[in-house]
Amino acid sequence: MDKIAIQYWYSPVGELILGSYGEKLCLADWRYRKQRTQLDRRLQKGLKAAYVECSSDVIAETISQLEAYFSGERKVFDIPLLLVGTDFQKSVWQGLIQIPYGTTASYGTLAKNIGNEKAVRAVASANGANAISIVIPCHRIIGSNGTLTGYAGGLDIKEKLLSLEKSHT
């Protein structure tokens, strides 16, 4: 069985689990999220690989870019990504990447942007299944009424990420 290199990293707002498979980042997620088991199972099954705690060049580069993000020096990530999910989920995650730093969008706007405006609930579900937090900025999705809605890292972390971005724009 192949391996997914994983490493735990303490960001300024919470602990992340970072993972790479081959030369690509496949995981950058909140260590203590509610759906940790389901997400880990999906990744390991999808890649036919097991987690092995070790570093990799991709993980080291991810940490470097995340540190630059948290210090306000990086607004766009340049890391090769490996998205593990359905075609629909991948389209949602690609749509998230298009939301500019320091801005927000609603689930409805994201659904419209990916050409599937009736799929708002499915978009919300795919958003919640994102395994690559911050790099794929699911924290930039808010409710249509402007309120903060669910986030795997918790609403307090979502608020901190959005505040960080607003302070550097």
Beta strands, then each sheet from edge to edge (+ up, - down):
strand 1: 2-11
strand 2: 14-21
strand 3: 24-30
strand 4: 49-53
strand 5: 105-106
strand 6: 141-142
sheet 1: 3+ 2- 1+ 4+
sheet 2: 5+ 6+
end
